[in-house]
């Protein structure tokens, strides 16, 4: 009972003397852990040899079967963020982080059991479903809390947390490889033990985040804070979560995010093959691996840089930059290929991928500007379905267009040109959607202030 | 940053909290940078 009350929102209200700079590390404790999802692929090859050890045996799992683990996790990320968003908002960040930590560790432990008895369905359930729910709840858990603590720099604050999601793979990837090396013997591949250790490490890490997170006391403002000047695109009113989805602004931003992510995710997954095929002999497989690593760094850095920049130039303008600059860069890539200019090619993709990350990290502050702070976490959760949709569109466009071009006799080096122009076209549509974003009609604003979250009728007055 | 005077022990807590998340992240970034350098070799 005492543990449950420790998780209550009321128990997380910061006392006098608390520094708001304690909250970003709390958020990072969660995001760095769930960011492991981006490094899941390091287990793919070892998991295809659990029986055969040195090579795959007939009863070993296939790569195509293992690919479903990540797809399920992403699907449940979007679904759980949408379904549990309001619960996260009303229960407070500590309850959400604690739940995410339990689910994340539980998912790893169940997956470890699945590995030990060689049952792939248990891994689908453990990592895919339970872990996917942890991803969704954990991802949105610190968003509104950070925005409340940093009303002067909401983009920077949420950018810092979401940067952690991009950076989680940097920790997980070498850690997984190192742990598997420690537990692997001549007759056994140490995936199960690695899952157990990682589950326990992540549990401890996420519990630290849940313990140190605090929400500001009602009416708290940072010292010297001056509310921004009258701006139609920065609302001072809150919109209830399920009213937000009735507004055109929600769906316009949904498409802006979806198109920006579609353009980025398609090339992110194919960067290694694309760079080698566009520059045969110039970019080796080892260099391509370095290129992918560099892209991951720009993906992470872009999350912080662009979200922080949006505090100064505005959210709408930041997305205009993504769309216009992205359009120019995508159109430049075929030219870089035709002129064999590797440096230009690399620079184009590094900037593109920084804007892909920036699209994720700037959107919570964009939503806060449109719909207010009160339900921003829950609305953000609903918006993450755009990510799930983009996860399907992006790779499909890139892969199928490449196949289509190659089967129609286009040389491999030029097979990606049409894809680049289509990505540029998507950004034009994104530009139009962003252009159409206006202030939310006041009929959607919550009418009366009510400290008890979760009562829309009361809140509406 | 808070409106009230900051708790003196808060500075220590802040340093510990940032080290707790910063050290693993920095180690991961350095490792990735080392791998990324292969692009220029």
HADDOCK unambig.tbl for C-alpha pairs under 7 A between the chains (distance, minus, plus):
assign (segid A and resid 16 and name CA) (segid B and resid 4 and name CA) 5.69 0.50 0.50
assign (segid A and resid 17 and name CA) (segid B and resid 2 and name CA) 6.63 0.50 0.50
assign (segid A and resid 17 and name CA) (segid B and resid 4 and name CA) 5.46 0.50 0.50
assign (segid A and resid 17 and name CA) (segid B and resid 5 and name CA) 5.31 0.50 0.50
assign (segid A and resid 17 and name CA) (segid B and resid 6 and name CA) 3.80 0.50 0.50
assign (segid A and resid 17 and name CA) (segid B and resid 7 and name CA) 4.46 0.50 0.50
assign (segid A and resid 18 and name CA) (segid B and resid 2 and name CA) 6.66 0.50 0.50
assign (segid A and resid 18 and name CA) (segid B and resid 6 and name CA) 6.18 0.50 0.50
assign (segid A and resid 18 and name CA) (segid B and resid 7 and name CA) 6.54 0.50 0.50
assign (segid A and resid 18 and name CA) (segid B and resid 10 and name CA) 6.90 0.50 0.50
assign (segid A and resid 19 and name CA) (segid B and resid 1 and name CA) 6.29 0.50 0.50
assign (segid A and resid 19 and name CA) (segid B and resid 2 and name CA) 5.86 0.50 0.50
assign (segid A and resid 19 and name CA) (segid B and resid 6 and name CA) 6.74 0.50 0.50
assign (segid A and resid 19 and name CA) (segid B and resid 10 and name CA) 6.96 0.50 0.50
assign (segid A and resid 20 and name CA) (segid B and resid 1 and name CA) 6.89 0.50 0.50
assign (segid A and resid 20 and name CA) (segid B and resid 2 and name CA) 6.81 0.50 0.50
assign (segid A and resid 22 and name CA) (segid B and resid 14 and name CA) 5.86 0.50 0.50
assign (segid A and resid 22 and name CA) (segid B and resid 17 and name CA) 6.94 0.50 0.50
assign (segid A and resid 25 and name CA) (segid B and resid 17 and name CA) 6.00 0.50 0.50
assign (segid A and resid 25 and name CA) (segid B and resid 18 and name CA) 5.83 0.50 0.50
assign (segid A and resid 25 and name CA) (segid B and resid 21 and name CA) 6.30 0.50 0.50
assign (segid A and resid 28 and name CA) (segid B and resid 21 and name CA) 6.65 0.50 0.50
assign (segid A and resid 29 and name CA) (segid B and resid 21 and name CA) 6.36 0.50 0.50
assign (segid A and resid 167 and name CA) (segid B and resid 25 and name CA) 6.72 0.50 0.50
assign (segid A and resid 170 and name CA) (segid B and resid 28 and name CA) 4.48 0.50 0.50
assign (segid A and resid 170 and name CA) (segid B and resid 29 and name CA) 6.08 0.50 0.50
assign (segid A and resid 170 and name CA) (segid B and resid 32 and name CA) 6.63 0.50 0.50
assign (segid A and resid 171 and name CA) (segid B and resid 24 and name CA) 6.36 0.50 0.50
assign (segid A and resid 171 and name CA) (segid B and resid 25 and name CA) 6.29 0.50 0.50
assign (segid A and resid 171 and name CA) (segid B and resid 28 and name CA) 4.72 0.50 0.50
assign (segid A and resid 222 and name CA) (segid B and resid 1 and name CA) 5.95 0.50 0.50
assign (segid A and resid 222 and name CA) (segid B and resid 2 and name CA) 5.51 0.50 0.50
assign (segid A and resid 222 and name CA) (segid B and resid 3 and name CA) 5.97 0.50 0.50
assign (segid A and resid 223 and name CA) (segid B and resid 1 and name CA) 5.87 0.50 0.50
assign (segid A and resid 223 and name CA) (segid B and resid 2 and name CA) 6.02 0.50 0.50
assign (segid A and resid 223 and name CA) (segid B and resid 3 and name CA) 5.07 0.50 0.50
assign (segid A and resid 286 and name CA) (segid B and resid 38 and name CA) 6.45 0.50 0.50
assign (segid A and resid 287 and name CA) (segid B and resid 38 and name CA) 5.17 0.50 0.50
assign (segid A and resid 287 and name CA) (segid B and resid 39 and name CA) 3.92 0.50 0.50
assign (segid A and resid 288 and name CA) (segid B and resid 39 and name CA) 6.53 0.50 0.50
assign (segid A and resid 290 and name CA) (segid B and resid 35 and name CA) 5.43 0.50 0.50
assign (segid A and resid 290 and name CA) (segid B and resid 36 and name CA) 3.62 0.50 0.50
assign (segid A and resid 290 and name CA) (segid B and resid 37 and name CA) 6.11 0.50 0.50
assign (segid A and resid 290 and name CA) (segid B and resid 38 and name CA) 5.12 0.50 0.50
assign (segid A and resid 290 and name CA) (segid B and resid 39 and name CA) 4.77 0.50 0.50
assign (segid A and resid 291 and name CA) (segid B and resid 36 and name CA) 5.98 0.50 0.50
assign (segid A and resid 291 and name CA) (segid B and resid 39 and name CA) 5.75 0.50 0.50
assign (segid A and resid 293 and name CA) (segid B and resid 32 and name CA) 5.84 0.50 0.50
assign (segid A and resid 293 and name CA) (segid B and resid 35 and name CA) 6.68 0.50 0.50
assign (segid A and resid 293 and name CA) (segid B and resid 36 and name CA) 5.13 0.50 0.50
assign (segid A and resid 294 and name CA) (segid B and resid 33 and name CA) 6.98 0.50 0.50
assign (segid A and resid 294 and name CA) (segid B and resid 36 and name CA) 5.30 0.50 0.50
